[in-house]
Amino acid sequence: MLTLKSNCENCLKPLPHDSDEAMICSYECTFCADCVENILNQKCPNCGGNFEKRPKRID
């Protein structure tokens, strides 16, 4: 099961389970869309992978 982190790993912005702004890499590193676009240039600083929008959890 996907581990939903509750904050951006860069700016600590809250990213609740239903957030439209959460982005993850294949290792589930979690960042907000603003950091991914404007600071990280679409590349994960932890693993070098790219980002996708995090799926929403319905529960």
Secondary structure, 3 states (H helix, E strand, C coil): CCCCCCECCCCCCECCCCCCCEEECCCCCEEEHHHHHHCCCCCCCCCCCCCEECCCCCC
